[in-house]
Amino acid sequence: MLKVGIDIGGTKIAGGVVDAEGRIVEKLRVDTPKDTGALARAVIDMAAHFRAAHEISAVGVAAAGFIDRDRAVVIHAPNIAWHNEPLKATLEQGIGLPVTIENDANAAGWAEFRFGAGRDVDHMVMLTMGTGVGGAVVLDGALFRGGHGIGGELGHTRFARDGRACGCGQNGCLEQYASGRALQREANAIADAGGIGEALAQLREESGVISGPAVSRLVLAGDAGAIEALRRVATALGEACGGFQAVLDPELFVIGGGVAQLGDDLLEPVRIAYETSLPGYGDRPVARFAIAQLVNDAGVIGVADLAGEQV
């Protein structure tokens, strides 16, 4: 039986009809409405569009934010005005099918575990390097959600005492040092310092900003300043993974998000920092690192599969 997966982003809602093997058989994408009522209606309309052409058994909806342990209420969302929003009940009433609500990073991680880079392991951690750092934890083949439903927020572990202010209200969170936004920050700092930052400074002068994709292009071209910016961000991520290994002991770390498109240019400094931060390194098994395979479809595929499991 087919399922629908819908991934609500800050600017776009992506949806798809997903089969039992994790293949998307139809896709749709619309702009995210600003009004929460209109947003719910857009999700309901998207599900109705898919049901008109396919026999659907369940609908999964992924969104950034804290979801309660019953996967029914959005406790808090960073980009949408949801506060204790009973989203499951609202959508089930409008769609007329069972609806599963899930955190977007959990949904993407589950997709990689089931159908992507993690399909050959039982214990996996996924970290996505986007605007922030998303996290998903799979232990013994099950998605870890914690006692209140909001576990696995690895990007908000304290990385630096009295560090940079974070949007979550705390200071020193990992995502302030290991995200796409952190890469831009480091690139600007290197441009300001001169020397190896000459190409970055020139880029900023020409375009007004140093974007993440532009830094990636300079990394691939071998620019020393861009490579140093990437090394700083990758080192922060690798050091954090050493700590995650001590607590969770995964077999595999999967790295996703826009920065992950750099592949081994990213993973090599991550591995070096991980090994130097790992308790008992040299006398214990270590995790493998891999780049996420499902890219922008992961949230849709993962939340559709989770919806099928609930049914």
Helices and strands as residue ranges (DSSP letters): E 2-8, E 12-18, E 24-31, H 36-53, E 56-63, E 66-67, E 74-76, E 83-85, H 87-95, E 99-103, H 104-115, E 124-129, E 133-139, E 142-143, G 154-156, G 174-176, H 180-193, G 195-197, H 198-207, H 212-220, H 224-248, E 252-256, G 258-262, H 264-277, E 288-291, G 295-297, H 298-310
